[in-house]
Amino acid sequence: MMKNIFLSGFIGLLLFSACQQKKEQGEWKLVWEENFNEQKLDTTIWSMIPRGGGWATYMASYPELYQFTDTTIRLMAVRNTEHPEDTATYLTGGIWSRYKKEFKFGRIEIRAKLQSAQGYWPAIWMCPDPIPYPYGGEIDIMEHLNHDDFVYQTSHTHYTINLQRNDPPKYATAPINKDDYNIYAVEMYPDSLVYFTNGKRSICYPKVNNGKDGQFPFAYDPFHLRMDSQLGGSWVGPIDSTQLPVYMEIDWVRYYVKE
């Protein structure tokens, strides 16, 4: 019994050490930002996400799925009523910086407003290339389901997906202002990922046991950013087409590093 208590205490100390508020010298310095002010997509940074399986089932490049205001981009999720040649029942918009802009260590912030609908699943997330999923890891900065008044922030790896390990915990939820903009962020360190919503820390995912069994692949390869509207799936549930169209509206993306 005493051995178990000591071991639990030691593991807890390691988690606390990795997840305590970072106090490195220097302040965050803004080194890149995207404000979506040009009313068109900067194709040197972004590409439209192509259709694929699973989460990308309804992705498409039709212009109406990418609506610009003076200062934002709206990624739409709609019923397919305009493209009879496309057999997809629904259509969704998404952009990623894959093969164009990558991020490694630092802080990523995204200011976005989310609409709600049954079966709607907007997400802001990061993946590496060319490491196959889930061995390179996945950083879910924000996932929103249906009409929830909170979001999920999650770290996925071979350790959490294939080995189904949840020690340390891989996700947390964070409350949001449903009818307004919210700021979602992750700080990426060699030994931890720290997630925030509206400036409040929600969870830290630390490297433990030297990252054994693929527990912490996030220190090795740079990650690209993905922002998309998604519809349907076993997690979010059935789609209510009467609640469409909906969209995720993105105001800006900012990337900081320590000076």
GUTI-327521 format. One record per residue (C-alpha): x, y, z. Coordinates in pm, 1 decimal. Last residue first. Example, Ala and Ser with C-alpha at 12.3 -4.5 7.8 and 13.67 -1.06 7.14 Angstrom:
<torfis>
+----------+----------+----------+
|       px |       py |       pz |
+----------+----------+----------+
|   1367.0 |   -106.0 |    714.0 |
|   1230.0 |   -450.0 |    780.0 |
+----------+----------+----------+
</torfis>
This chain:
<torfis>
+----------+----------+----------+
|       px |       py |       pz |
+----------+----------+----------+
|   1139.3 |   3620.9 |  -2742.2 |
|    901.2 |   3329.4 |  -2695.0 |
|    694.2 |   3246.1 |  -3001.7 |
|    350.0 |   3362.2 |  -3107.6 |
|    112.4 |   3258.4 |  -3387.0 |
|   -215.5 |   3439.8 |  -3451.6 |
|   -528.3 |   3336.8 |  -3643.6 |
|   -811.1 |   3582.8 |  -3707.8 |
|  -1185.0 |   3646.0 |  -3735.9 |
|  -1307.5 |   3297.3 |  -3818.5 |
|  -1680.7 |   3239.3 |  -3868.5 |
|  -1800.1 |   2879.5 |  -3833.3 |
|  -2116.0 |   2822.5 |  -4034.3 |
|  -2475.4 |   2704.1 |  -4042.9 |
|  -2718.8 |   2628.9 |  -4325.4 |
|  -2897.6 |   2421.2 |  -4203.2 |
|  -3130.7 |   2351.0 |  -3908.5 |
|  -3391.9 |   2180.4 |  -4127.2 |
|  -3123.3 |   1932.4 |  -4238.3 |
|  -3111.4 |   1775.0 |  -3893.5 |
|  -2792.0 |   1567.8 |  -3912.0 |
|  -2758.6 |   1251.6 |  -3701.1 |
|  -2501.7 |   1220.9 |  -3419.0 |
|  -2196.9 |   1424.3 |  -3317.6 |
|  -1985.9 |   1125.5 |  -3216.9 |
|  -2108.7 |    866.7 |  -3468.4 |
|  -2071.5 |   1100.8 |  -3763.3 |
|  -2255.4 |   1396.0 |  -3911.4 |
|  -2149.3 |   1731.2 |  -4050.0 |
|  -1812.7 |   1907.2 |  -4047.9 |
|  -1713.4 |   2272.2 |  -4076.6 |
|  -1340.7 |   2319.6 |  -4096.1 |
|  -1022.5 |   2474.8 |  -3964.5 |
|   -695.0 |   2282.8 |  -4007.9 |
|   -350.1 |   2403.8 |  -3902.1 |
|    -15.9 |   2242.4 |  -3993.2 |
|    216.5 |   2076.3 |  -3742.0 |
|    594.8 |   2063.6 |  -3717.2 |
|    759.1 |   1731.1 |  -3626.1 |
|    935.8 |   1603.0 |  -3315.4 |
|    805.3 |   1744.3 |  -2987.8 |
|    441.3 |   1644.2 |  -3038.1 |
|    503.6 |   1269.0 |  -3037.1 |
|    409.0 |   1234.3 |  -2668.0 |
|    264.6 |    895.6 |  -2565.1 |
|    410.6 |    697.3 |  -2854.5 |
|    470.2 |    392.8 |  -2637.4 |
|    716.4 |    579.6 |  -2411.4 |
|    705.1 |    960.1 |  -2406.8 |
|    991.6 |    983.4 |  -2157.4 |
|    770.1 |    828.5 |  -1888.7 |
|    540.9 |   1130.0 |  -1913.9 |
|    507.6 |   1416.5 |  -2163.8 |
|    236.8 |   1646.5 |  -2039.4 |
|   -118.8 |   1725.6 |  -2159.8 |
|   -228.1 |   2046.1 |  -1989.8 |
|   -595.1 |   2129.6 |  -1955.0 |
|   -848.3 |   2414.6 |  -1953.0 |
|   -636.3 |   2726.4 |  -1908.6 |
|   -843.8 |   3042.2 |  -1915.8 |
|   -755.0 |   3306.5 |  -2174.2 |
|  -1084.4 |   3279.9 |  -2362.3 |
|  -1031.7 |   2905.8 |  -2402.5 |
|   -686.1 |   2765.2 |  -2329.6 |
|   -490.3 |   2446.0 |  -2393.3 |
|   -139.8 |   2353.7 |  -2275.2 |
|     60.2 |   2093.2 |  -2467.0 |
|    363.3 |   1950.7 |  -2287.6 |
|    731.5 |   1851.1 |  -2284.4 |
|    881.8 |   2008.7 |  -2597.3 |
|    628.2 |   2293.0 |  -2567.4 |
|    317.8 |   2383.3 |  -2770.0 |
|     78.8 |   2641.3 |  -2627.0 |
|   -276.2 |   2595.4 |  -2750.0 |
|   -542.9 |   2856.7 |  -2800.6 |
|   -913.0 |   2918.7 |  -2857.7 |
|  -1057.5 |   3270.4 |  -2846.7 |
|  -1435.7 |   3301.3 |  -2841.2 |
|  -1667.3 |   3513.6 |  -3054.0 |
|  -2031.5 |   3550.7 |  -2961.5 |
|  -2360.6 |   3362.9 |  -2940.1 |
|  -2239.3 |   3051.8 |  -2759.4 |
|  -2005.3 |   3225.6 |  -2514.4 |
|  -1792.4 |   2924.5 |  -2435.8 |
|  -1736.9 |   2678.3 |  -2151.0 |
|  -1431.8 |   2448.1 |  -2164.8 |
|  -1416.0 |   2069.8 |  -2191.0 |
|  -1107.7 |   1862.4 |  -2116.6 |
|   -903.0 |   1603.9 |  -2299.7 |
|   -614.9 |   1355.0 |  -2287.4 |
|   -601.9 |   1266.5 |  -1918.1 |
|   -251.7 |   1146.1 |  -1819.2 |
|   -314.8 |    855.8 |  -1811.1 |
|   -593.6 |    801.9 |  -2061.0 |
|   -458.3 |    500.1 |  -2248.5 |
|   -655.6 |    346.6 |  -2533.3 |
|   -348.9 |    170.8 |  -2681.1 |
|   -455.8 |    255.2 |  -3035.5 |
|   -608.0 |    596.8 |  -2969.3 |
|   -445.6 |    738.6 |  -2653.8 |
|    -92.5 |    598.8 |  -2695.1 |
|    -99.9 |    624.7 |  -3074.4 |
|   -171.7 |    992.3 |  -3012.0 |
|   -461.8 |   1235.6 |  -2969.2 |
|   -453.9 |   1551.3 |  -2752.4 |
|   -795.2 |   1709.1 |  -2688.2 |
|   -984.6 |   2034.0 |  -2633.4 |
|  -1363.4 |   1990.2 |  -2634.2 |
|  -1606.9 |   2280.5 |  -2650.8 |
|  -1888.1 |   2410.8 |  -2429.1 |
|  -2240.7 |   2550.6 |  -2462.9 |
|  -2344.7 |   2246.3 |  -2666.1 |
|  -2595.6 |   2292.3 |  -2951.3 |
|  -2456.3 |   2025.8 |  -3188.6 |
|  -2095.1 |   1944.2 |  -3108.7 |
|  -1796.2 |   2178.3 |  -3088.7 |
|  -1431.5 |   2082.4 |  -3133.2 |
|  -1148.2 |   2321.8 |  -3049.5 |
|   -769.5 |   2310.1 |  -3026.2 |
|   -762.4 |   1943.1 |  -3124.9 |
|   -392.2 |   1860.1 |  -3150.9 |
|   -329.3 |   1533.3 |  -3337.2 |
|    -26.5 |   1307.9 |  -3295.6 |
|    241.0 |   1177.9 |  -3531.0 |
|    146.5 |    815.8 |  -3469.5 |
|   -228.2 |    874.5 |  -3507.0 |
|   -236.3 |    906.4 |  -3803.2 |
|     47.8 |    856.2 |  -4049.9 |
|    348.1 |   1094.2 |  -4025.2 |
|    386.7 |   1298.5 |  -4345.1 |
|    307.9 |   1552.9 |  -4219.6 |
|    190.1 |   1676.0 |  -3879.8 |
|   -166.1 |   1749.2 |  -3762.2 |
|   -346.5 |   2047.7 |  -3607.0 |
|   -706.8 |   2125.5 |  -3513.0 |
|   -994.0 |   2372.3 |  -3528.4 |
|  -1331.4 |   2198.1 |  -3552.1 |
|  -1693.9 |   2259.5 |  -3643.5 |
|  -1925.0 |   1960.6 |  -3580.1 |
|  -2289.5 |   2008.7 |  -3684.7 |
|  -2522.1 |   1709.4 |  -3641.1 |
|  -2797.1 |   1908.4 |  -3470.8 |
|  -2720.2 |   2272.4 |  -3539.2 |
|  -2512.7 |   2548.2 |  -3380.6 |
|  -2325.0 |   2853.7 |  -3504.6 |
|  -1969.8 |   2911.7 |  -3394.2 |
|  -1774.0 |   3237.5 |  -3368.9 |
|  -1395.3 |   3232.5 |  -3399.1 |
|  -1078.1 |   3392.2 |  -3265.6 |
|   -784.8 |   3154.5 |  -3315.6 |
|   -467.4 |   3152.2 |  -3106.4 |
|   -151.5 |   2945.3 |  -3163.6 |
|    130.0 |   2963.2 |  -2904.9 |
|    487.8 |   2848.9 |  -2952.9 |
|    654.4 |   2521.5 |  -3041.8 |
|    641.6 |   2399.0 |  -3401.9 |
|    411.8 |   2550.3 |  -3663.5 |
|    371.7 |   2479.1 |  -4033.0 |
|    269.2 |   2679.2 |  -4338.3 |
|    233.8 |   2556.8 |  -4698.9 |
|    235.3 |   2175.9 |  -4713.6 |
|    -93.9 |   2169.5 |  -4518.0 |
|   -220.4 |   2515.0 |  -4421.6 |
|   -581.3 |   2396.6 |  -4401.9 |
|   -923.1 |   2522.3 |  -4504.7 |
|  -1272.8 |   2381.9 |  -4466.3 |
|  -1612.0 |   2413.5 |  -4627.0 |
|  -1903.9 |   2171.4 |  -4606.0 |
|  -2155.9 |   2022.2 |  -4849.2 |
|  -2451.0 |   1794.6 |  -4777.0 |
|  -2634.8 |   1521.3 |  -4966.0 |
|  -2325.5 |   1436.8 |  -5168.9 |
|  -2409.5 |   1312.8 |  -5519.8 |
|  -2246.4 |   1608.7 |  -5691.1 |
|  -2386.3 |   1656.4 |  -6043.6 |
|  -2699.7 |   1805.2 |  -5883.9 |
|  -2494.4 |   2097.0 |  -5747.2 |
|  -2715.4 |   2377.0 |  -5612.4 |
|  -2935.4 |   2203.8 |  -5350.5 |
|  -2665.8 |   2034.2 |  -5144.4 |
|  -2770.5 |   2106.3 |  -4788.1 |
|  -2526.4 |   2340.6 |  -4616.1 |
|  -2226.2 |   2366.7 |  -4384.4 |
|  -2032.7 |   2690.0 |  -4437.1 |
|  -1686.4 |   2813.5 |  -4347.6 |
|  -1725.0 |   3188.1 |  -4292.9 |
|  -1416.9 |   3405.8 |  -4338.9 |
|  -1372.5 |   3731.3 |  -4152.3 |
|  -1274.1 |   4100.5 |  -4181.5 |
|  -1465.6 |   4261.9 |  -4466.6 |
|  -1697.0 |   3960.9 |  -4488.9 |
|  -1599.1 |   3650.7 |  -4680.7 |
|  -1804.1 |   3341.5 |  -4760.3 |
|  -1630.4 |   3011.9 |  -4833.5 |
|  -1894.9 |   2741.4 |  -4890.4 |
|  -2053.9 |   2951.7 |  -5166.8 |
|  -1731.9 |   2924.2 |  -5366.9 |
|  -1763.8 |   2545.6 |  -5417.2 |
|  -1445.9 |   2373.5 |  -5296.1 |
|  -1600.9 |   2070.9 |  -5125.7 |
|  -1584.2 |   1874.9 |  -4799.7 |
|  -1882.4 |   1644.0 |  -4738.5 |
|  -1709.9 |   1322.8 |  -4627.1 |
|  -1407.5 |   1500.4 |  -4474.7 |
|  -1466.3 |   1375.3 |  -4115.7 |
|  -1474.4 |   1014.6 |  -4232.7 |
|  -1354.5 |    969.4 |  -4589.0 |
|  -1223.0 |   1230.3 |  -4827.2 |
|  -1323.1 |   1554.5 |  -4994.2 |
|  -1053.7 |   1813.6 |  -5039.6 |
|   -970.0 |   2081.0 |  -4780.0 |
|   -946.0 |   2421.8 |  -4943.6 |
|   -585.8 |   2540.3 |  -4941.9 |
|   -428.6 |   2808.7 |  -4726.9 |
|    -93.8 |   2987.9 |  -4688.2 |
|     22.6 |   3088.0 |  -5037.7 |
|   -340.9 |   3053.9 |  -5142.6 |
|   -441.9 |   3362.0 |  -4946.1 |
|   -819.1 |   3311.9 |  -4961.8 |
|  -1029.1 |   3606.1 |  -5072.4 |
|  -1205.3 |   3896.0 |  -4904.9 |
|   -863.2 |   4053.4 |  -4835.0 |
|   -915.6 |   4103.2 |  -4460.5 |
|   -886.7 |   3738.4 |  -4354.5 |
|   -680.3 |   3843.4 |  -4049.1 |
|   -394.9 |   3591.6 |  -4066.1 |
|   -109.9 |   3644.2 |  -3821.8 |
|    259.9 |   3571.5 |  -3787.5 |
|    545.5 |   3645.9 |  -3546.4 |
|    360.9 |   3775.3 |  -3237.9 |
|    610.7 |   3769.1 |  -2950.5 |
|    524.2 |   3593.9 |  -2623.9 |
|    737.7 |   3724.0 |  -2342.4 |
|   1083.3 |   3628.2 |  -2226.3 |
|   1227.8 |   3393.1 |  -1970.5 |
|   1051.8 |   3062.4 |  -1930.6 |
|    787.4 |   3054.1 |  -1657.7 |
|    541.3 |   2796.0 |  -1788.4 |
|    249.2 |   2746.0 |  -1551.7 |
|    284.5 |   2400.1 |  -1403.0 |
|    207.8 |   2112.5 |  -1636.4 |
|    539.1 |   1927.8 |  -1660.1 |
|    621.3 |   1964.0 |  -1290.9 |
|    266.8 |   1888.9 |  -1181.3 |
|    259.3 |   1575.3 |  -1393.9 |
|    592.1 |   1459.2 |  -1251.1 |
|    473.4 |   1527.8 |   -896.3 |
|    155.0 |   1328.8 |   -959.7 |
|    362.4 |   1038.6 |  -1085.5 |
|    571.2 |   1049.8 |   -766.6 |
|    263.7 |   1069.5 |   -545.4 |
|    103.7 |    775.6 |   -719.0 |
|    424.6 |    575.8 |   -680.5 |
|    456.8 |    664.2 |   -311.8 |
|     94.1 |    569.4 |   -244.6 |
|    141.5 |    243.0 |   -431.3 |
|    455.3 |    161.6 |   -233.8 |
|    276.9 |    245.7 |     92.6 |
|      0.0 |      0.0 |      0.0 |
+----------+----------+----------+
</torfis>
